Amino acid sequence: EVQLVESGGGSVQAGGSLRLSCTASGFTYEDSDMGWYRQAPGHECELVSTISYTGSTYYVDSVKGRFIISQDNATLQMNGLKPEDTAMYYCKAVARNGGVYWGQGAQVTVSA
């Protein structure tokens, strides 16, 4: 059974940093595309960043230059956090065999 567990969320002041990790069991990162999504209250779920099994990365414009994703536990290093980054962050994995898996989410709160 595949399981994803997010960790590293929390509360910081604007300008601070947090690091989110997605610990997975039941599959290998090297065979999967990983991504982070976020959803703030009253807003739609938004794709934040992805990293493919080949190492190619994508960032939504609002986080470019501030967030960095890596294949190691699909870590999302978040720097220069802004209040508008406040949301529940979800890890998503798409395995090479087509399986799609989601974590339970990690709350990130940024105060002004």
C-alpha positions as CSV (number, residue, x, y, z in Angstrom):
1,E,0.0,0.0,0.0
2,V,1.3,3.4,-1.0
3,Q,1.3,6.1,1.7
4,L,2.4,9.7,1.6
5,V,3.0,11.7,4.8
6,E,3.7,15.4,4.7
7,S,5.8,17.0,7.4
8,G,7.4,20.4,8.1
9,G,4.5,22.7,8.1
10,G,4.0,25.3,10.8
11,S,3.6,29.0,11.5
12,V,6.2,31.7,10.6
13,Q,6.3,35.4,10.1
14,A,6.5,36.9,6.7
15,G,10.0,36.6,5.2
16,G,10.6,33.3,7.1
17,S,11.3,29.8,5.8
18,L,9.8,26.4,6.1
19,R,10.7,23.0,4.6
20,L,8.0,20.5,3.6
21,S,8.9,16.9,3.1
22,C,6.8,14.1,1.7
23,T,7.8,10.7,3.2
24,A,6.6,7.9,1.0
25,S,6.2,4.2,1.4
26,G,5.3,1.6,-1.1
27,F,7.1,3.2,-4.2
28,T,10.3,4.8,-5.2
29,Y,10.7,8.6,-5.9
30,E,12.9,7.8,-8.9
31,D,10.0,6.2,-10.7
32,S,7.5,8.9,-9.8
33,D,6.6,12.4,-10.6
34,M,6.1,14.4,-7.4
35,G,4.2,17.6,-6.8
36,W,2.9,20.0,-4.2
37,Y,-0.5,21.6,-4.3
38,R,-2.0,24.0,-1.8
39,Q,-5.5,25.2,-0.9
40,A,-6.4,28.2,1.1
41,P,-9.9,28.6,2.6
42,G,-12.3,29.9,0.0
43,H,-9.8,29.2,-2.8
44,E,-9.4,26.5,-5.4
45,C,-6.6,24.0,-5.1
46,E,-3.5,25.3,-6.8
47,L,-0.5,23.5,-8.2
48,V,2.6,25.0,-6.6
49,S,5.5,22.9,-7.9
50,T,6.4,19.6,-9.5
51,I,9.5,17.5,-10.1
52,S,9.5,14.7,-12.6
53,Y,11.3,11.4,-12.3
54,T,13.9,12.9,-14.7
55,G,14.5,15.9,-12.4
56,S,12.6,18.5,-14.4
57,T,10.9,21.1,-12.3
58,Y,8.0,23.4,-12.5
59,Y,6.9,26.4,-10.3
60,V,3.8,28.5,-10.4
61,D,4.8,32.1,-11.1
62,S,3.9,33.3,-7.6
63,V,6.6,31.1,-5.9
64,K,9.4,31.3,-8.5
65,G,12.6,32.4,-7.0
66,R,11.4,31.6,-3.5
67,F,10.6,27.9,-3.5
68,I,12.8,25.0,-4.4
69,I,11.7,21.4,-4.9
70,S,14.0,18.4,-4.8
71,Q,13.6,14.7,-5.4
72,D,14.9,13.8,-2.0
73,N,11.5,13.1,-0.2
74,A,10.0,15.6,-2.7
75,T,11.3,18.3,-0.3
76,L,9.9,21.8,-0.9
77,Q,12.1,24.5,0.6
78,M,10.0,27.6,1.0
79,N,11.9,30.9,1.5
80,G,10.7,34.5,1.7
81,L,7.2,33.3,2.8
82,K,4.3,35.7,2.3
83,P,0.9,35.8,4.0
84,E,-0.6,34.8,0.7
85,D,1.3,31.5,0.9
86,T,-0.9,30.5,3.9
87,A,-2.7,27.3,2.9
88,M,-2.9,23.5,3.4
89,Y,-0.1,22.0,1.4
90,Y,-0.6,18.5,-0.2
91,C,1.9,16.2,-1.6
92,K,1.0,14.2,-4.8
93,A,2.8,11.3,-6.4
94,V,2.1,9.9,-9.9
95,A,3.8,6.6,-10.3
96,R,5.1,5.3,-13.6
97,N,2.4,2.6,-13.6
98,G,-0.2,5.4,-13.5
99,G,-1.1,5.2,-9.8
100,V,-1.9,8.6,-8.2
101,Y,-1.5,9.2,-4.5
102,W,-2.1,12.1,-2.1
103,G,-0.9,12.9,1.4
104,Q,-3.2,14.2,4.1
105,G,-1.8,17.7,4.0
106,A,0.4,20.0,6.1
107,Q,-0.7,23.4,7.3
108,V,1.5,26.4,6.5
109,T,0.5,29.7,8.1
110,V,2.4,33.0,7.4
111,S,1.7,36.0,9.5
112,A,2.3,39.6,8.4
